[in-house]
Amino acid sequence: MVIGAGITGLACAFRLRQLGMRPLVLEASGKAGGVISTARRNGFLFEAGPQSPRFPQSVWTLIHELRLEDEFVAGDPRAKRYILRNGQLHRAPFSASGLLTTGLVGLKAKYLLLSEVFRRACPPAGEESLAEFVRRKFGDEVLDYLVDPFIQRSFLATREKWACTARFRHSLNGNKVGAAWYAVPFMHIKLSELPMPRSP
């Protein structure tokens, strides 16, 4: 028995079928796919769910086994990205200059972001989630309108339960000093202040 017909539940059921089993998939809602869905409204096509995940080889293998290669649509890396705040779309800032001019966050948040590399790090002793980490250094505004949209869009992750180094360790290997680009393309974070990975 598989509980939930989201992408994880469906993939699990498919693997069980490959092993010769006949799993029963239970879903509370009226459709399969979980948060991943497609809708057409007013002549526009809306794709809900993570839009730019980093697919490991195992996912590409699954796509091939399901014969979905022809339905896979690669995103245009040159396409503009926008973030909605208070009913208004703002161009996603992917540079320091974009951060200075964005209306997504106020002057205080911009100052904290751009000056972080020059400030002294004071990491906590225990574990820290992504949300706790960003709130401590930059505040809720940065978390809500700069970090969360990228995390949700790419990984559909839960910021309150996501430990930072457990997810970004691959980008820190070999780095001993200086600052790393962390979580979003324009955020400087000192490596010494990255929180410890959270236990499963």
N, C-alpha and C positions, 0 to 999 in steps of 0.2 A: 504494500500500500504506500502510495506517495501522497503526502499532504501538500496541496498547493499546486496549481497549474501555471505558475510563472515560468520564466525561462529556466530556472534551476530545476524545478519539478519536472518539466517536460524533458529536459536533457537527461535527468535521472531515469525517467520512465523509458526513454529511448535506449539507454545503456542496458537497462534490465531486460528489455525485449531482445537486445542483441545476445544476451546471456541465456536466452531461452525461457525467460519468465514471462508471465502475463500480469503486469502490475495494474492495480486499480488506482487511478488518479482522482483525488477529491479536491474540489475547488469551491470556495464559499460564494464567489461572485458568479455572474452569469456568462462569463467569457474566460477563455484561456489567454495566457500571455502576461498576466500580472499587470505591472505598470507600463509594459510595452504595448502600444496600440497605434492604430492608424485611423485618422478621421478626415473627412472631406467636408468643408464648410465654405460657403460663399465662393466657390471656385478655387479654394486653396487646399493644399494637402498638408496635414499636420501629422508629424511623427512624434509620438510621446515616448519617453524613456531616454536612456543614455544615447547620445548622438555620436560620440567619438571615442569609444572604448579602445583600450590597447589590447588587441586580441592576441593571446598566447597561441602557440602552435596547436594546442589541444582544441581550441575553438575553431580554428581553420579546418582541422580534421573533421570535426563534427559537421561543419557546413558542407564539406565535401561528401560525407557519408549520407547526409540528408538531401544531397543534390540540389542545394540552394545557391550554387555559385552564380547562376544567371540572374538571380533575384537580388544579389548583393549590390548595393549602390554606394560607391565611394563618394565621400564628401569632397567638395572643392576647398582645398586649403586656402585659396585666395578669397573665399567668400567672407563678407563682413559678418561679425557676430554682434548681437545686441542683447542688452539686459534690461528688463522692465522694472521700473521703479515709479510708484505713484501714478500709474497709467501712462507713463511716457517711456519710449524706447531710447536707450543710451548706447552709443557705440562702445563695445567692450574695449577697455584700454590694454594694449599689449606692449606698452613702452612707458618709460618715465614721462615723456612729453604727453602721451595720452592720459596718463594718470593725473597730470597737472590740470588738464582741461576738462576732465570728466565731471559730470554732474551727479554721478552715482554716490559719491561720498563728499563730506565737507572738508574744510581747510585743516581741521585738527587731524582727521584721519590721514590726509595726504602728507602732512608733516611727519606723523608717526611712521608711515610707510617709507618715506624717502630718507628719513634720518636714522632708521633702525640700525643700519650698518655701522653707524658711529656711536651708538649707545652701548652701555655696559650690559652684558647678559647676566641674568640671575635666575637660572632654571630651578624649578621646584624639585624636591627630593623624590617624589613618587611619580606614578604614571600620569599621563596627561593626554586627553583626547585632542583631536584637531580643533574642535570648537573651543575648548578651554585654552589651548595654546594661542589661538588667534585673538580671543577675547582679552587675554592677559596682556598681549603685546600691542594690539591695535584697536580693540573695542568691537561692539556688536555691529556697527555700521559696516566695517570692512568684512566681517564674517558674513553678514546677510547679503551684501551686494557685490562683493568682489570674489570672495573665496567660495561660498556656497554655490553660486551659479556654475562655476567651473567644475566643482566636485560632483554636483548632481548631474551635470550634462555629460561628463566623461565617464563616471563610474556608478552613478545612482547610489552614492554612498550616504551613510548616516553620519553626519559630522560629529554628533555627540558620542558615538561609539567607536569612532575610527582613530586608532593610535597612529601618530604621525610617522615615526621611523619605521614602523612595520610596513608601511605602504611605500615610502620614498627611499628605503635603504639602498635600492639599486643606483640612485643618483648621487649617493654620498660616498661610495666606495673609493678609497684612495685619497679622499680629501681630508686634510688635517688642519688647515688654517683657512682664514678668510670667510666669505659668506657664500651661501648657495641660493640659487633661485629655487623658491619653495612654494608649492601649492598653486600659485598663479604666476604668470610669466614676469610680473614686475615686482615681486615681493622679495626683498633681501632678508634672509634669516641667518643668524649665526649658527654654525654647526654645533657649538657647545651648548646651545639652548634647546636643541631638538629634544622632545620628550621621549621617554622610553617606550618601547613597543608594549602594547596591551596584550595580556594573555588571552587566548581563545576562550 
